[in-house]
């Protein structure tokens, strides 16, 4: 380095080891910084990947997992089920493949009575019971609300499996508690022709619909007849509102006769549907209307027609026969149903003691219905109360004794046994009626032998083809007129 003094310069000598030491320090520091930067970047990448996987898992769960049962939902079931159906090698030899639909009856009442927490526990318990019976390899999902569906393979008799599932589900054990439930199951056996999972589910749903309302048969296996029945029901449902609007539903009256003197006691109002020139009997549409709740409209329609006729007969004959009207159990779930009936009575100025409300025995043991309290409300309004189809249900004598009823109707199935050395049940029912001071009515009486036996045993009122079939209002008026005339002659 020149120092600007004469021509002198300074020369500095640095040992290579000293340079190498400083360079190594710089390189080591750089290396550490580089490693730190790489680790930070790697950590960020790992975090991003983990976070992304977590989000993907969450999205998958939101999309395909039922949050209550932790089983699959219907979206995954359709997706995976379609793949299974399309797999040609999916079924082993001598193995059949099925789709099952199961629901818990009156699950809303469970939520209402015990709370949603208990309801969720039951739903999870049912899903686990299905997996336990069908096997872990089965595809199980909560279809909606309290409905479940499953796709599974089975080699043995499917009915044995279904009986086991019904038994376990209806006596569900969860967390040390036993829940007595009621379930219905529909099953469809998948064939090699089936290519669409949605169509297979629909057929299982059809089978499930066939099992609803059957107390003794808790499961149904799909057949083509069921599908035709569903089509028939769909056709009826399309026409029912139009039929009500066009007054196609007609009220017929089946006379009731006093057993002692054969005078007219009254009649039962029965509905018929005159549609497209054909007469449709109640057995073809009433069960469906109870299922789809249209019976609520139809019952009120019939009740109003009866009140209109009673007003007419009172004005014309100064006579009001006692008319019994069927009340579907669906009304009992509506706290205000009696107000609707009373509005109609007021509209036509009808005395409620001329109307007998028929309640089927099965309705008296319906879950979630305080039938005794409802009956007391009915009695307070002045209506007569009849227990219909007595002997076919499961009401206890203690319950019957608490009921403020007036009439006990003996079901036709017991009347038919007269003459077949099976009369003891009739005698038993008639004795109950006498002890409880009920008026006894035998329906479905068709022969002289039946009529005479019932009269001899003290039955109060006879109803059936022996005296008359259900008839139009005009035909029944003739009976009222004749009865008034005969009564006058007797006096």
Legacy VTK file of the C-alpha trace (Angstrom):
# vtk DataFile Version 3.0
C-alpha trace
ASCII
DATASET POLYDATA
POINTS 491 float
0.000 0.000 0.000
1.762 3.345 -1.036
2.247 5.763 1.850
3.151 8.802 -0.290
6.524 9.202 1.426
9.275 9.029 -1.137
8.474 5.848 -2.982
7.823 3.806 0.096
5.017 1.269 0.463
3.802 -0.952 3.286
3.501 -4.632 2.612
1.323 -6.674 5.002
1.711 -10.410 5.276
-1.313 -12.401 6.676
-0.923 -16.117 7.383
-3.372 -18.312 5.387
-4.496 -20.034 8.590
-5.817 -16.752 9.950
-7.830 -16.157 6.763
-9.161 -19.719 6.805
-10.315 -19.333 10.412
-12.321 -16.183 9.657
-13.803 -17.720 6.517
-14.793 -20.856 8.420
-16.533 -18.745 11.066
-18.474 -16.923 8.353
-19.356 -20.173 6.580
-20.470 -21.807 9.840
-22.644 -18.843 10.691
-24.134 -18.879 7.184
-24.709 -22.635 7.445
-26.534 -22.266 10.755
-28.677 -19.460 9.363
-29.444 -21.558 6.249
-30.433 -24.570 8.371
-32.652 -22.337 10.526
-34.322 -20.875 7.436
-34.835 -24.370 5.960
-36.309 -25.621 9.249
-38.634 -22.645 9.445
-39.756 -23.144 5.837
-40.132 -26.907 6.432
-42.161 -26.259 9.595
-44.395 -23.848 7.711
-44.874 -26.427 4.930
-45.638 -29.189 7.436
-48.072 -26.895 9.259
-49.793 -25.980 5.991
-50.043 -29.645 4.955
-51.341 -30.737 8.385
-53.807 -27.847 8.480
-54.938 -28.654 4.957
-55.360 -32.341 5.823
-57.291 -31.387 8.934
-59.545 -29.139 6.904
-59.949 -31.846 4.275
-60.895 -34.306 7.029
-63.335 -31.807 8.493
-64.840 -31.164 5.082
-65.118 -34.912 4.521
-66.834 -35.342 7.875
-69.182 -32.440 7.224
-69.979 -33.882 3.818
-70.250 -37.589 4.648
-70.400 -38.269 8.416
-73.537 -38.035 10.547
-72.582 -35.963 13.584
-74.903 -37.783 16.020
-74.255 -41.441 15.201
-70.759 -41.031 13.665
-71.935 -43.322 10.864
-72.168 -42.372 7.200
-74.829 -39.985 5.946
-77.056 -40.512 2.921
-74.692 -38.658 0.544
-71.827 -41.040 1.195
-74.207 -43.987 1.256
-75.452 -43.179 -2.237
-71.897 -42.599 -3.514
-70.348 -45.724 -1.972
-73.473 -47.809 -2.495
-73.413 -47.013 -6.207
-69.786 -48.199 -6.394
-70.694 -51.429 -4.588
-73.647 -52.129 -6.893
-71.504 -51.536 -9.982
-68.797 -53.936 -8.726
-69.462 -57.211 -10.532
-67.413 -59.209 -8.014
-69.148 -57.723 -4.967
-71.096 -60.825 -3.896
-69.691 -64.172 -2.873
-71.294 -67.457 -3.956
-74.521 -68.309 -2.028
-74.617 -64.772 -0.603
-77.412 -62.254 -1.141
-77.212 -58.506 -0.947
-79.872 -56.360 0.724
-80.801 -52.770 1.417
-82.603 -52.120 4.697
-84.643 -49.152 5.933
-85.394 -48.880 9.676
-87.217 -46.185 11.618
-88.209 -45.618 15.241
-91.952 -45.131 15.692
-93.082 -41.929 17.407
-89.538 -40.721 17.904
-90.827 -37.140 18.234
-92.593 -38.177 21.434
-89.288 -39.510 22.808
-87.600 -36.165 22.145
-90.576 -34.332 23.629
-90.825 -36.516 26.748
-87.149 -37.175 27.550
-85.280 -34.433 25.707
-83.020 -34.310 22.666
-79.992 -35.552 24.589
-81.695 -38.875 25.316
-82.991 -38.916 21.745
-79.432 -38.595 20.413
-78.264 -41.394 22.726
-80.996 -43.643 21.336
-80.122 -42.779 17.734
-76.456 -43.630 18.331
-77.473 -46.818 20.144
-79.696 -47.919 17.250
-76.907 -47.332 14.719
-74.507 -49.419 16.811
-77.129 -52.166 17.180
-77.596 -52.273 13.410
-73.827 -52.619 12.947
-73.689 -55.298 15.647
-76.382 -57.410 13.962
-75.446 -56.810 10.311
-71.660 -56.803 10.774
-68.950 -54.132 10.631
-68.432 -54.685 6.904
-71.968 -53.439 6.222
-72.525 -49.891 4.940
-74.697 -48.080 7.505
-76.038 -44.546 7.481
-78.590 -42.370 9.209
-80.957 -41.620 6.366
-82.791 -38.714 8.056
-84.153 -37.925 11.529
-84.822 -41.379 13.035
-84.511 -43.281 9.738
-81.536 -45.568 9.065
-80.475 -47.473 5.973
-77.902 -50.213 5.496
-76.379 -52.128 2.589
-75.169 -55.586 3.590
-74.552 -59.171 2.479
-76.122 -62.184 4.159
-76.074 -65.917 3.478
-78.717 -67.406 5.810
-82.471 -66.787 6.198
-82.969 -63.012 6.163
-86.090 -63.273 8.344
-84.056 -64.642 11.251
-81.671 -61.689 10.985
-84.547 -59.193 10.863
-86.261 -60.766 13.874
-83.011 -60.451 15.812
-82.624 -56.816 14.786
-86.225 -55.971 15.760
-85.841 -57.711 19.114
-82.574 -55.931 19.951
-83.734 -52.534 18.704
-87.027 -52.661 20.606
-85.192 -53.539 23.824
-82.262 -51.209 23.275
-79.557 -51.239 25.927
-77.428 -48.112 26.026
-75.183 -46.904 28.874
-76.840 -49.222 31.376
-80.377 -48.130 30.436
-83.036 -50.126 28.553
-85.261 -48.271 26.076
-88.449 -50.031 24.974
-88.948 -48.790 21.444
-91.061 -49.701 18.449
-89.403 -50.016 15.040
-90.403 -50.890 11.494
-88.112 -52.309 8.827
-88.327 -52.571 5.059
-85.918 -54.749 3.062
-85.123 -55.044 -0.626
-82.950 -57.814 -2.062
-80.618 -56.367 -4.697
-80.433 -58.315 -7.957
-77.839 -58.380 -10.739
-80.217 -56.239 -12.810
-80.061 -53.387 -10.303
-77.728 -50.645 -11.543
-78.910 -47.653 -9.526
-78.599 -47.331 -5.739
-81.391 -44.728 -5.538
-83.894 -47.081 -7.170
-82.892 -49.855 -4.762
-83.393 -47.483 -1.799
-86.833 -46.528 -3.143
-87.874 -50.189 -3.200
-86.692 -50.666 0.385
-88.770 -47.595 1.320
-91.825 -49.174 -0.358
-91.300 -52.329 1.730
-90.904 -50.179 4.839
-94.202 -48.389 4.119
-95.927 -51.780 3.928
-94.737 -52.628 7.456
-96.003 -49.380 9.018
-99.137 -49.720 11.109
-98.794 -53.491 11.481
-98.485 -54.254 15.190
-97.527 -57.886 14.680
-95.302 -57.748 11.593
-92.430 -55.346 12.203
-90.667 -55.926 8.888
-91.595 -56.382 5.249
-89.575 -57.710 2.323
-90.183 -56.013 -1.011
-92.287 -57.605 -3.727
-93.846 -56.194 -6.900
-97.339 -56.291 -5.384
-96.228 -53.636 -2.889
-95.188 -51.322 -5.689
-98.587 -51.672 -7.357
-100.216 -50.910 -4.006
-98.086 -47.767 -3.648
-99.087 -46.671 -7.154
-102.724 -47.238 -6.217
-102.306 -45.177 -3.028
-100.582 -42.391 -4.961
-103.513 -42.277 -7.348
-105.966 -42.019 -4.438
-103.898 -39.251 -2.842
-103.970 -37.267 -6.073
-107.780 -37.452 -6.125
-108.703 -37.103 -2.432
-108.774 -33.292 -2.117
-110.694 -32.984 -5.367
-113.111 -35.624 -4.106
-113.757 -33.692 -0.902
-114.232 -30.442 -2.810
-116.686 -32.094 -5.237
-118.580 -33.798 -2.366
-117.831 -37.274 -3.696
-117.651 -38.567 -0.118
-121.147 -39.658 0.930
-122.447 -40.401 4.401
-124.342 -43.663 4.760
-126.241 -44.717 7.859
-126.345 -48.249 9.262
-129.318 -48.571 11.639
-128.941 -49.754 15.229
-131.887 -51.653 16.658
-132.957 -52.090 20.283
-132.583 -55.807 21.015
-135.633 -55.994 23.333
-138.407 -54.408 21.242
-136.694 -54.057 17.813
-137.336 -50.305 17.721
-134.889 -47.913 16.093
-132.121 -46.888 18.485
-130.090 -44.812 16.047
-127.411 -45.393 13.427
-123.706 -45.326 12.732
-122.506 -42.795 10.162
-120.240 -44.460 7.606
-118.426 -42.822 4.738
-118.347 -44.020 1.113
-116.466 -42.517 -1.814
-118.371 -42.294 -5.099
-115.574 -41.649 -7.580
-115.838 -41.837 -11.379
-119.039 -43.848 -11.160
-117.537 -46.395 -8.749
-118.128 -46.928 -5.046
-114.890 -47.058 -3.042
-115.221 -48.723 0.377
-113.572 -47.265 3.513
-111.184 -50.222 3.794
-109.513 -48.994 0.590
-108.925 -45.389 1.619
-109.307 -44.892 5.395
-105.970 -46.586 6.362
-104.191 -44.409 3.797
-105.971 -41.263 4.993
-104.951 -42.043 8.577
-101.363 -42.363 7.409
-101.292 -39.099 5.454
-103.517 -37.226 7.994
-106.243 -36.494 5.427
-108.571 -38.332 7.815
-108.638 -35.126 9.905
-110.406 -33.276 7.096
-112.638 -36.223 6.218
-113.820 -36.776 9.809
-114.878 -33.134 10.123
-116.604 -33.331 6.727
-118.596 -36.404 7.846
-119.381 -34.846 11.218
-120.772 -31.720 9.556
-122.914 -33.814 7.203
-124.321 -35.724 10.192
-125.133 -32.470 12.015
-126.820 -31.122 8.894
-128.950 -34.287 8.631
-129.829 -34.233 12.340
-131.059 -30.663 12.018
-133.166 -31.643 8.998
-134.719 -34.648 10.783
-135.486 -32.583 13.872
-137.311 -29.982 11.752
-139.158 -32.583 9.681
-139.946 -35.310 12.228
-139.270 -33.571 15.540
-137.039 -36.586 16.100
-133.267 -36.883 16.452
-131.972 -40.462 16.435
-128.656 -41.022 18.172
-125.953 -41.058 15.493
-122.499 -42.445 16.163
-119.533 -40.899 14.374
-116.044 -42.368 14.180
-113.231 -40.182 15.510
-109.749 -41.035 14.305
-106.991 -41.172 16.925
-105.140 -38.548 14.874
-107.556 -35.928 16.284
-106.406 -36.663 19.821
-102.984 -35.201 19.026
-104.677 -31.841 18.416
-105.566 -30.093 21.679
-108.215 -27.991 19.912
-110.046 -30.732 18.013
-113.151 -30.554 20.240
-113.501 -26.831 19.555
-113.823 -27.643 15.848
-116.566 -30.197 16.595
-118.402 -27.763 18.864
-118.327 -25.006 16.225
-120.083 -27.371 13.815
-122.668 -28.339 16.463
-123.354 -24.655 17.154
-123.678 -23.930 13.457
-126.575 -26.434 13.154
-127.931 -26.018 16.726
-127.408 -29.708 17.515
-127.721 -31.210 20.997
-124.430 -32.990 21.659
-126.235 -35.730 23.613
-127.613 -36.962 20.272
-124.122 -37.633 18.945
-122.026 -40.618 19.941
-118.286 -40.296 19.331
-116.771 -43.702 18.603
-113.205 -44.221 19.790
-111.427 -47.431 18.771
-110.011 -49.467 21.622
-106.518 -49.271 20.084
-106.654 -45.461 20.386
-107.208 -45.766 24.141
-103.695 -47.192 24.570
-101.943 -44.890 22.097
-98.586 -43.607 23.359
-98.499 -39.924 24.126
-102.305 -39.626 24.374
-104.025 -39.103 27.712
-107.276 -40.687 26.555
-108.941 -40.505 29.975
-108.441 -36.739 30.124
-109.723 -36.382 26.548
-112.807 -38.478 27.363
-113.615 -36.301 30.347
-113.461 -33.251 28.073
-115.790 -34.976 25.600
-118.260 -35.894 28.357
-118.191 -32.356 29.735
-119.431 -31.135 26.347
-122.343 -33.593 26.479
-121.302 -36.111 23.791
-121.879 -39.824 24.274
-118.713 -41.942 24.130
-118.461 -45.374 22.564
-115.493 -47.759 22.794
-115.394 -49.330 19.331
-114.041 -52.787 18.367
-113.787 -53.801 22.015
-111.832 -57.015 22.546
-109.419 -56.517 19.661
-107.037 -54.203 21.536
-105.039 -54.440 24.740
-106.768 -52.073 27.140
-106.892 -53.368 30.694
-110.069 -53.679 32.730
-108.630 -51.139 35.169
-108.251 -48.617 32.343
-111.740 -49.403 31.050
-113.178 -48.835 34.519
-111.617 -45.360 34.598
-113.066 -44.385 31.237
-116.155 -42.147 31.359
-117.648 -44.048 28.411
-121.325 -44.825 27.738
-121.279 -47.587 25.132
-119.206 -50.710 24.587
-119.211 -52.061 21.026
-118.478 -55.755 20.522
-116.340 -56.387 17.455
-117.755 -58.427 14.571
-114.952 -60.997 14.894
-116.492 -62.137 18.221
-120.055 -62.060 16.904
-118.964 -64.381 14.079
-118.000 -67.024 16.655
-121.594 -67.438 17.809
-122.711 -70.834 16.582
-119.168 -72.202 16.648
-119.125 -73.160 20.327
-117.000 -70.094 21.093
-119.521 -67.857 22.834
-117.720 -67.407 26.149
-115.894 -64.254 25.028
-119.203 -62.602 24.077
-120.635 -63.526 27.484
-117.556 -62.107 29.177
-117.758 -58.775 27.324
-121.498 -58.441 27.987
-120.909 -59.074 31.701
-118.231 -56.357 31.727
-120.670 -53.939 30.082
-123.346 -54.704 32.697
-120.914 -54.345 35.601
-119.667 -50.987 34.340
-123.196 -49.872 33.383
-122.317 -49.467 29.708
-124.824 -49.843 26.888
-123.694 -52.894 24.901
-123.772 -52.801 21.088
-122.979 -55.827 18.929
-121.882 -55.002 15.374
-121.749 -57.283 12.362
-124.830 -59.307 13.329
-125.935 -61.230 10.237
-127.966 -64.253 11.333
-131.070 -64.907 13.380
-129.091 -67.208 15.664
-126.604 -64.422 16.444
-129.383 -61.929 17.079
-131.353 -64.240 19.372
-128.289 -65.303 21.339
-127.206 -61.695 21.931
-130.734 -60.633 22.951
-130.962 -63.586 25.319
-127.624 -62.695 26.930
-128.729 -59.130 27.534
-127.084 -57.232 24.668
-128.814 -53.853 24.400
-128.390 -52.867 20.751
-127.937 -54.852 17.529
-126.182 -53.530 14.418
-125.621 -55.526 11.249
-126.931 -56.931 7.980
-129.551 -58.982 9.856
-131.572 -55.780 10.171
-130.077 -53.479 7.551
-127.036 -52.648 5.492
-125.600 -49.114 5.444
-128.073 -46.936 3.564
-128.462 -43.453 2.147
-129.957 -40.579 4.104
-133.258 -40.930 2.213
-133.520 -44.642 2.977
-132.736 -44.069 6.640
-135.418 -41.362 6.821
-137.989 -43.992 5.884
-136.910 -46.043 8.891
-137.231 -42.966 11.144
-140.711 -42.286 9.780
-141.766 -45.924 10.155
-140.404 -46.107 13.701
-142.296 -42.940 14.699
-145.497 -44.387 13.222
-145.064 -47.746 14.964
-144.215 -46.020 18.227
-147.406 -43.968 17.971
-149.498 -47.076 17.325
-147.953 -48.798 20.344
-148.807 -45.796 22.520
LINES 1 492
491 0 1 2 3 4 5 6 7 8 9 10 11 12 13 14 15 16 17 18 19 20 21 22 23 24 25 26 27 28 29 30 31 32 33 34 35 36 37 38 39 40 41 42 43 44 45 46 47 48 49 50 51 52 53 54 55 56 57 58 59 60 61 62 63 64 65 66 67 68 69 70 71 72 73 74 75 76 77 78 79 80 81 82 83 84 85 86 87 88 89 90 91 92 93 94 95 96 97 98 99 100 101 102 103 104 105 106 107 108 109 110 111 112 113 114 115 116 117 118 119 120 121 122 123 124 125 126 127 128 129 130 131 132 133 134 135 136 137 138 139 140 141 142 143 144 145 146 147 148 149 150 151 152 153 154 155 156 157 158 159 160 161 162 163 164 165 166 167 168 169 170 171 172 173 174 175 176 177 178 179 180 181 182 183 184 185 186 187 188 189 190 191 192 193 194 195 196 197 198 199 200 201 202 203 204 205 206 207 208 209 210 211 212 213 214 215 216 217 218 219 220 221 222 223 224 225 226 227 228 229 230 231 232 233 234 235 236 237 238 239 240 241 242 243 244 245 246 247 248 249 250 251 252 253 254 255 256 257 258 259 260 261 262 263 264 265 266 267 268 269 270 271 272 273 274 275 276 277 278 279 280 281 282 283 284 285 286 287 288 289 290 291 292 293 294 295 296 297 298 299 300 301 302 303 304 305 306 307 308 309 310 311 312 313 314 315 316 317 318 319 320 321 322 323 324 325 326 327 328 329 330 331 332 333 334 335 336 337 338 339 340 341 342 343 344 345 346 347 348 349 350 351 352 353 354 355 356 357 358 359 360 361 362 363 364 365 366 367 368 369 370 371 372 373 374 375 376 377 378 379 380 381 382 383 384 385 386 387 388 389 390 391 392 393 394 395 396 397 398 399 400 401 402 403 404 405 406 407 408 409 410 411 412 413 414 415 416 417 418 419 420 421 422 423 424 425 426 427 428 429 430 431 432 433 434 435 436 437 438 439 440 441 442 443 444 445 446 447 448 449 450 451 452 453 454 455 456 457 458 459 460 461 462 463 464 465 466 467 468 469 470 471 472 473 474 475 476 477 478 479 480 481 482 483 484 485 486 487 488 489 490
